[in-house]
Structures are given as C-alpha cells and as structure tokens.
Amino acid sequence: MGRGMHARSCSSMLLGLLLMSACATPFEDTGNVRPDAGTGDYDLPSIPYTVDAGAPIDAAKETWTFVPVPDAHCANGSSTGMAINLTDRSKRVFVFLAGGGACWEAAACALGTATHITDTMGADPVLAEAQAADLAVLFDRANPQNPFRDASFVYVPYCTGDLHAGTRVHTYDWFGPKNVEHVGARNLDAYLRRLQPTFPEADRVWLAGISAGGYGATFNAWRVQKALPWARVDVLNDSGLIIDTAGDGRYGTLRANWGVEFPPGCTGCDAGLSAVLGASARLLTAPRRHAMLGYLQDGTISTYFGLNGAQVQAGLEAARASAEPNVKTFYLPGNPHVLLAHPDAATGAGLTVRAWLQQFAGDDPAWSHAGP
C-alpha cells in the first residue's frame, strides 16, 4: 500500500479511539473557525485536541528543506522528520503523507510488507522521496495543470507500517523479540506542533496521500483541522481504499497491534474499516471535500485485505453508494495500484485524473463521482 507497492499476505482489540493530549499548550482549539471554513462536528468542545506548539519553521522559499522532529519516530525507534517547501505565492498548504505498505504480524514485518520498517529516515532519504519524479504531478510548481502548484508543500515520510494511524509500540517475535513503534498518529501530533505556528494564516489545507498515506489522510483529517482551525482542510486519498478487509481476524489484529486511533466518535470503526470514510466526512462537513480515487479491482489492496478483485469492487461500489454529500470518488477499471501515477488516464466519458483533481481543488460545482 504505497509508493513501494509491497504486497504480501498478512492476517485485535481496540486500544485507542479518542486522542487525549497530556501536553500543556499555548493554543487550544475552542471551535472558533473562519465563517467560510464551514462547520462540522469536529469543532465540538467534547473532542479534546490541543497542540503544544513549538517554533515556526524558518526555511528557504521554494526549495526542499529537511526539518528534524525528534518526537517523531520510525518503527525502529529512531527519530525522523519532514520535508518542507515554503512559498509566498499563496496562503495555501499541501500536506502529503507518504505510502508504503503495512504490517501487523511478525512474518509480514520481517518480509518487508511495510516500507522502511527497519530503516532510519533522516534528511537524505526523506528529501529524495519528496523530490521523486513520481510526485511531480503534485509538487511541480511550473506546471499550470497542477492545481496545488502555488501552495506550500509538506512531505511526511512513512516508516511506522500502520497507515499513519498507530499509537503503540508492539513486540513481535521476529527472530527473537523485536519492538516495532507503530506510532504514525503520534508522529502527526509531533509534526503539527511545528506546522501550526508555521502556517498561522493558512486559508486552505489539502491533506493528501497515496495508498497507506491515503488511509492516513482520511484517518487524520480531523486532527489537522483541529490543529489549524482557521483553515479549511480537504482530503485527497489516492488508493487508500476505505473498504472492509476479509472477515478472518486480520482487522482485529491490526487494530490491537497498532493501537489504531480512529476519527473521534466513529460508530462502527472498531468493526470494519469501511466506517472510517463516513466518520471523517461527517466530522469535516461541506464545503470541505473528501476525494477518494482507486482502481476497481486494485490488486495490492486485495492482497493485503485478503479479498479478490470482485470483492474489492463491491466494497468500492458500496462506498460510493453510501458516501456523504461531500465525498466523491474517481474509479477506473482494472487492478493496478495508484492513479496519480497515470494522471492522464481517463474515464469512459473522457475525464482525466488530472482534470478531476482540478475540479476538486478549484471548488468546481461540476466535481462529482466519476468512472464506472
């Protein structure tokens, strides 16, 4: 699930549902948002989220800079950071969560079904990933067809194997006991401590991701909106397909081993992944937009989730049929993984991935479900 598109067969009690921050903070979200940011359940005081803000990031404009974040950890316990590319072109921010598989059992983690699960992600690998050619569709400032070109960019690496949603350290029996820090959700907290003071005037935030990062964007949209209440947060999820896994126990195992943190108040998230999309959209209501793209029989997702192609398609069709009004889907037939790798691929009606993204980002009223 991600840029590495690793695929191995993988097979849990809910340990974490609501975020409870123990940090004192100079900023606390009290639900006061810009009138044009819309309203939603997210801004209820009953959802506790505070940011212990650090120093704003000071970096050269329109060049990639690595920002070490000591409180953000990879699975091997080492600290990591994020890459940032600031601009004065607009007050908009594009935050990208990297993908790269997942693992919730010892054998799968040992086989590398989650990228960077044993790696240390310092400046060199993070900057190399942020500037990879396959992300130019999102980060190319010179391309007039890129609707995000005038935003400040943030690249969040992925080295926790947990869809950016975990909160705990789990010990696997992997050639002996091995601690794996599935702390993707906690890492987002650490990043937001730097991003909040860096973007005090942001008016629009796109939280995006591919595959595992797409799941992370859907899981964490409420968190980013709470941290930046003065901005409108939209979600762009490519191939993090929010459908249920096979009913063989794997979902319970990953929930337990990761300590998954769901959108607050989600009904049904402990029973099935498909509930997460609606929960996120109901927390961040219109005019905020939630976009989910995918191939109808995605072979990578089918392998991880223990499904066949027809079952993946049925799950995606059900997600579209039950989607909240501010959720739209773009589907193409077939079993590849990641649509942004083919931005000029088109539906039968001739609408390309790139054109649909332009509608999404530009608040085009024509933006709607597309593809079969």
N, C-alpha and C positions, 0 to 999 in steps of 0.2 A: 504494500500500500504506500506508494510514494515514488520518488524520483528513481530509486533503485529498483522499484517494482519487484521486490523479492516475493516469492510465493512458495510456501511450504504448508503442509497440513499441520494445523495447530488444534488442540482441544481447549459459587463463589458468592459469596455473601457480600451484600452492600456494606462498605465500610465508611463511605463518606458521601453525604448528599449536599449539605449546605456548607459554604465557606464561612468559617469563623476566624477572623483575623485577631491574633493576640497582640498585634503591634499598636502602639500609640501612634497618632498621626496628626500632622498639621492640617490635613484635609479630610473631611468626611462628607460623603455624598448624602445630602438630605433630600434628594429628589428634585432639586431645583434645576430645570433644564431649559434651554432656549425654547421659545414657543414653536419655532419651526423644526425642532428636533423630534416633535411628536411625543406622545405619552404611551406608557405601557406599564405592565405590572412590575417591570424592573425597578421603577423608581419608588416603590413602596418602602417605607422605613423598616418594614419587617424583614427585608433582605439585608443582612449585615455585611457590608463590604467597605473597608477603609483602606487607604493607601498610605503607607509610611514613606512619604515622598523623599527621594534623595536629591542629588544635584542635577540640574538640567544638563543635557549632553551638549557640549560645545565641540563642533566638528566642522571641517571644511565643507563648503557647499558643493553639491553635485559631484561628489566623489565618495566612494565607499570607504567607510571607516569602521574598524572593529572596536566595539565597546565591551570591555570585560565586565561581567556581572558576577561577582564572587558567590552570591547566594543562589545562582542558577547552576544546577548540577547535571552532568551526564550520568548515565546508568552506572558507570564505573566509579562514581564518586568524585570525579574531577570537576572543577568549575569550568564554565563555558561563558558565552556572551552572545551578543547580537551584532549584526552589521547594520549600519545606518547610512543613508544617503539623503542629506537635507537639501532643501531648496527654498528660495524665496518666491518662487513662481505662484504659489497659492498657499492657502492655509489647510490644504487637504493632506491626508496621511494615508499611505497604503502599507498595511502591515501584513507580511506574508509569513505563514507558518510552513516550514518545510515538511515534506513527507519522507517515507522510507520504511514501510512495513510495520510490524508489531510482533510481540511475543509475550506469551503468558504461561509458558511451560518451559521446563529446563531444556528439553531437547531442541525445541524451536529456537530458543535464545542461543544455544550453543551452535546451531546450524546457521545462524545469521539471518533469520527471517525479519529481524529488525535492524535497520542500518545503524551503524555507529554504536551498537550496544556495548562494545568493549573499548570504544575509542575515546580519546580526549579531543574535544573540539575547541581548539584555540583559534587564533587570528587567521592563520593560513588556510585551513580547510573551510572555515566559515566564509571568508572573503571569496575564496574560489567558488563556492557554491552560489553565493549571491550574484556573482558575475558570470555564471554559466550561460552558455548560448541558449539553452532551452527555456530560460526565464526572460529572454529579451521581449517576448510578447507582452510582458507585464512591466518591465523595467526600462525599456528603450525610450529615452526622452526625445529622441529625434524623429520618432515615427508618429506622424499625425494621426494614424489609425489606432494608436494606443490611448484609450480614454483615461489612463492613470498617469500619463507622462509628466504632468505638472505637479504631482504630489510629492511630498517627502516619502522616502522609502525606508521600511524597516524589514530586515530579514532575520527571522527567528529560526535557528537551527533545530534539528531533531535528533536527539541521542538518548531518549528515555524509553522507547519501544512501547508507548502507552497512549498513542493518539493525542498527545498533549493534554491528557485528562487525568493522570495519576497523581496520588498524594502519599505514596508509602514506599518504603524500602522492603522488598521481598527477598527472602533467602531461598534460592533454588539449590537442589542437589545436582551440581553441574561439574563433574569431575571433582567432587567434594563440595562443601557448602560455599555458595557464592552469593553475596549481596548484590542485588540489582536495584538501583534507585529509579523506580517508576514515579517520577516527580514532575511530570510535564505541567500539571496545573499549578504547582508551587513555583515552577520556573516562570510561568506567565505573571504571577504575582510579583516576582523579582524584577522582571522586565518593566512592568508597569510602574514600579517605583521610580524608574528613570524616565519613562516615556511621558508620564503625567506632567511633570514640570517642564519637559522639553516642548510640549505642544499645548500651552495654555490658551491659545487662540484657535485651535483646530475647529473647523466647522463641519468637516466631513471626514469620516474614517471608513476605509474599506478594510475589513478583516478577511483575508483570503488564505487559501491553502490548497495544496494538491494532495489527493489521496489521504494519507494519515494526517496531513496538515489540513485537509478539507474537513475531516471529522473534528479536528481541533478547533477550527474556526466556528463550527456550529456549536460545539460544547462550550466555548469560551466567549461568545459574543456578549453575553450578559455582563461578564467580568470587565471587558474592555469598555462597554457602555457605562458601567458604574464608575470606572476609573476616570473616564473622560465625559462627564455628563453634559458638558457644553457642546459636544459634537454629536452628530448623527452617525451611528455605526451601522453599516450594511455588511452582509456576509456573502462571500464568493467561495463556493465549495465545489471544486472540480474533483470528481471521482472518489470523494469520501461518502460513499453511498449509504444513506441512512435507512437501512433495511435490517430486518431481523436476521440473526445467524441461525444455523441449524439448531434444532432443539435437542442437542446431545450433551449439554452441560458446559460447553465452551464459554458461553456468555457469563454464566455464573462464576466460572473460574477466572476469567479476565477481570471481572468486577472486583473479586476478592483480592487477587494478586496485585492489582494496580491501586486499589482503593479509589475507584473511579468517582470523580466529582461531577455530578450531573447539574444541568441548569436548575436553580432553586425552585422547589415546589413541583418538580416534574412528577406527574402521575403516570405510572407505568414504566418509567425508565429502568427500574430495578428488574422488570420482567422482560423487556425487549428493547433493543436499540432503536427500533422504528419510532418510539415515543419521543426521542430527543429532538427531532426536527420541529415538530409541532410545539414542543415546550419552549424551544429557543425563539420561535416566531411569535408565540403569544407573549413572551417577555419583552421582545423588541418589536413592537407593532408598527404599522404603516405610519409615516411614509418610509420607514426603514424597509429595505428589501433583502430578501434571502434568495440567493441563486444556487441551484444545485445542477451540475452537469454530469453526465455519465453515459457510457455505452450500455445498452440494454442488457447485454449478457456478459458483462465485464468478467474476464477470466481470472484476473488477480483477486478481485473481491470474492468470486465464487470459491476459489481455493482456500482463502483464509477463513471464510464463513461456513465452509462445509456444504455448499449449495451447488446445484447445477445451473447452467445458463438460464433455463426456463424459470427456475425459482428466483434468480436474481431479477429477471424481467418482471415477474409477478410482483416482487417487492417494490420495484420502481414504479410500476403502474399503480400500485396501491398508494404509494407515497404521493404521487401526483393527484390521485382521486381525492385524497383526504387533506390536501395541502391547505394551509391557511391562506387567506387572500393575498398576503404579501410575500408568499413563497412561489417562485416559478422555476420550472425545470426545463432543461435542454437535453434531449436524448437523441442518440444516434444508434442505429442498429449495429450489431456485431459484438465481439468480445475483446477488443483492445482495452487499454487502460490509459487514462488521462487524455482529455480532449484538447487541452491547451497546447499539447504537443502538435496539434494539427489545427491551427486557428482558422484556416480557410476551408475546413471541412464543413459541408452544408447539409441541411435537411432536404427532404424531397421538394419542399417549397422554395429552396434556394437561399435560405437564411443561413449565413455562416456563423461559426462560433464567435468570430471577432465582431461581427455586426450585432449579435445578440448581447455581447458584453458592452458594446457602445450604447445600446438601448438601456441596459441595466444601469450603467454608471451615469448616463445622461438624464435619468428620470423620464425617459420617453414613455408616454402613455401607451404606446403600442407594445411595450415589453410584456410578454406573456409566455405560457408554456409553448415549447417548440419541439418539433420532431415527433416520431411515432409514439 
